[in-house]
Amino acid sequence: MKYVIVLGDGMADEPIEKLGGKTAIEYADTPTLDRLSKLSEIGMVHTIPDGMKPGSDTANLSVLGYDPKIYYSGRSPLEALSIGVPMKDTDIALRCNIVTISDDDVPFEEKTIIDHSSDEISTEDCAVLLEAVRKELENDTYHFYVGTSYRHCLIWDKGQVVELTPPHDVLTQVIGQYLPEDAVLREMMKKSYEILKDHPINIERRKSGLHPANCCWFWGAGTKPMLSSFEEKTGKKGMMVSAVDLLKGIAVGAGMGVANVEGANGGLHTNYEGKTDAAIKALLEDGYDFAYIHVEAPDEMGHQGSYEKKVQAIEYLDKRVIKRLTDCLDEKKVDYRLLVLPDHPTPVRVRTHTGDNVPYLLFDSTDKQEHTWNYNEKEAAASGRVIEKGHTLIDRLLEK
């Protein structure tokens, strides 16, 4: 038996008026999910423990079977693991987004945050910008490391876990009240704007109609993580397939394999086929029992507030990941169990994460059920199945 989780990050949503009162999942053209749902168990799962913030960090730990209340030590340390940062026990890791803030002629504190991803800037361009920041701001206490796209890392030697605001939580808002209370971090953010605002890359981006990547934004502070081995915990050898450093970092910490897929960028136009093929190869050729295919695009489109692009991302997930995966496994006559779900909702109305329950679909190729339902929030809730502790859902996947 092979085991697969396909996770559409932030895929769940609220009913959207412009979609006729349907959610993005409900509205999207998803023939593969529609077919599988008739043969599967569906229900709702509570992935964010009560009292914890609804992040992809806590939620994906839950989905992988790690209780966030035990294992979570901050988001950025997990990302630091992914990019090979040698964290000491006394280090604090912070996410360093390169964001877009308004270029209007007002004091820094009165500027507005426009885009948490700087129009999904490429890793290559962002690495050049981060190097410009590093030359001016790095010292014995603060060290910058390049990640993926707009997502980078700052290590603070002998630092403190301070409360910081995720940029995607305050889009379109004036930034002053959300800046770090720590004077050094706040000043570094302010100086980064002066370094980046007229950088040649940003001059060209403006000419091309793209958002300039003009400010560092620090958030997600945490300490060195200590995850137990996924294989020892589950008895399954696991492979992570994701474009996102956070997920890769969780995998590294859990001793899982990590697939590096060319063209996988965490955006709407990622390499869906390449990611699916990497999972298939891991399962059928490389001796892995379990594959986790993480697709970031629905979450990014939710943050952008675009219901059209979110629907498109879900349709891509259906046709270019789930169909490709199941067609191959069926053709090879491989027995498998498949779990499909989001980690959390990212409603286009609020453009950030919420902690509401999310719908799951559990399919077993050796035990096909008979139902009339489709996979979406409404029908999953109507099924009456609710998994209250999200970190136990994987036990249902692996139970046979």
C-alpha positions, 0 to 999 in steps of 0.5 A, spaced: 500 500 500 502 506 498 500 513 501 499 520 499 497 527 501 495 532 496 494 538 500 492 545 497 494 550 501 489 555 503 484 552 498 478 552 503 474 559 503 467 562 505 461 562 500 463 568 495 457 572 492 460 573 485 461 565 485 453 565 486 454 563 493 459 558 492 466 557 495 472 556 490 472 549 491 465 548 490 465 552 484 471 550 481 471 545 475 474 539 478 472 532 475 477 528 478 475 530 485 468 529 483 469 522 481 473 520 487 468 523 492 463 518 490 468 513 492 471 516 498 469 518 506 469 526 506 468 530 513 471 536 516 478 536 520 480 541 525 487 543 523 489 549 528 489 547 535 485 552 539 489 558 542 494 557 536 494 562 530 492 559 523 498 559 520 501 554 514 506 552 519 501 549 525 496 547 520 501 542 516 505 540 522 498 537 524 496 534 517 503 530 518 501 528 525 505 532 529 501 536 535 503 543 534 502 544 541 508 539 542 512 540 536 511 548 534 517 552 536 516 558 530 515 558 523 522 561 521 526 556 524 523 550 520 524 554 513 531 555 516 532 548 516 530 547 509 535 552 506 541 549 510 542 554 516 546 552 521 542 554 527 545 554 534 540 553 540 541 560 542 539 563 535 532 566 533 530 565 526 525 570 523 522 570 516 524 576 512 519 577 506 521 582 501 514 586 500 512 592 497 510 598 501 507 604 498 512 609 495 508 615 497 512 621 500 510 620 507 514 618 513 516 610 513 511 609 519 505 612 514 506 608 508 501 602 506 503 595 505 501 593 498 503 586 496 506 581 501 510 577 495 512 583 491 508 580 485 511 573 486 518 576 485 523 570 482 528 568 487 534 570 482 532 577 482 530 577 490 537 574 491 540 580 488 536 585 492 537 581 499 545 581 497 544 589 497 541 589 504 546 584 507 552 588 505 549 594 509 545 591 515 549 584 516 553 584 522 555 579 527 548 579 530 544 579 524 545 574 518 541 574 512 540 567 508 536 567 501 530 562 501 525 562 495 522 567 491 520 573 496 521 568 502 528 569 506 531 568 513 534 572 518 538 569 524 539 573 530 544 571 534 542 570 542 536 574 540 529 573 543 522 570 540 518 577 539 511 578 537 511 580 530 505 581 525 505 577 518 505 581 512 499 578 509 495 579 515 495 587 514 495 588 506 492 595 504 493 597 511 498 603 514 504 599 517 506 604 523 502 600 528 505 593 525 512 594 526 516 591 531 517 594 538 524 592 538 528 598 536 533 594 532 529 590 527 524 596 526 530 600 524 533 595 519 526 595 516 526 602 515 533 602 512 532 596 508 526 601 504 532 606 503 536 601 500 531 597 496 526 603 493 531 605 487 535 599 486 536 598 479 531 591 479 526 595 482 526 601 477 525 596 472 520 592 475 516 599 475 517 600 468 514 593 467 508 594 471 510 590 477 510 591 484 517 593 487 520 589 492 522 595 496 522 593 504 524 587 508 519 585 513 520 581 519 516 576 522 515 568 524 520 568 530 522 562 533 527 557 536 531 551 533 525 546 532 526 539 535 521 534 531 521 526 531 522 522 526 516 521 521 519 514 519 520 512 526 513 515 528 509 512 523 513 506 520 513 509 513 518 512 509 516 519 507 517 524 501 516 531 501 514 535 494 513 542 495 516 549 493 515 552 499 521 552 504 517 551 510 514 545 508 521 543 506 524 545 513 518 540 516 521 535 512 528 536 514 526 536 521 522 530 520 527 526 517 523 525 510 526 526 503 525 532 500 524 533 492 527 539 488 523 540 482 525 545 477 520 550 476 516 549 482 515 556 485 509 556 489 505 561 485 499 559 480 504 557 474 508 552 478 510 546 475 504 541 477 506 536 473 513 535 475 511 535 482 506 530 481 511 526 477 516 527 483 511 524 488 510 518 483 517 516 482 518 516 490 513 511 491 514 507 485 521 507 484 525 510 490 522 505 495 518 511 499 511 509 502 508 516 503 508 522 499 506 529 501 504 533 495 504 541 497 501 546 492 501 553 495 497 556 489 490 557 492 493 560 498 497 565 494 491 567 490 487 567 497 492 572 499 491 576 493 484 577 494 482 573 487 477 568 487 478 567 479 485 565 480 483 561 486 478 557 482 484 556 477 489 554 482 484 549 484 482 546 477 490 546 476 490 541 482 485 537 480 487 536 473 494 537 473 496 533 480 490 529 482 488 526 475 495 525 473 497 521 480 491 517 480 491 515 473 498 513 474 497 509 480 491 506 477 494 504 470 500 501 474 495 497 479 498 500 485 494 499 491 494 506 495 490 511 499 489 518 498 488 524 503 486 531 499 485 537 504 487 544 505 491 546 511 487 552 513 482 556 509 485 563 506 478 566 504 479 571 499 474 576 503 479 577 508 486 575 504 489 571 510 488 565 514 482 563 518 482 557 523 475 554 521 475 547 520 477 544 513 474 539 508 478 532 507 477 527 502 480 520 504 480 515 498 482 507 498 483 504 492 482 497 495 475 499 498 471 504 494 465 506 497 458 509 494 456 516 495 452 521 491 456 527 495 461 532 492 468 534 495 467 541 498 466 545 505 458 544 505 457 537 503 463 535 507 460 538 513 453 535 512 457 528 512 457 529 520 464 527 520 469 531 524 476 530 526 477 535 532 484 533 533 487 535 526 494 531 528 490 524 528 487 525 521 494 521 518 492 515 523 486 514 519 490 515 512 495 510 515 490 505 518 491 499 513 
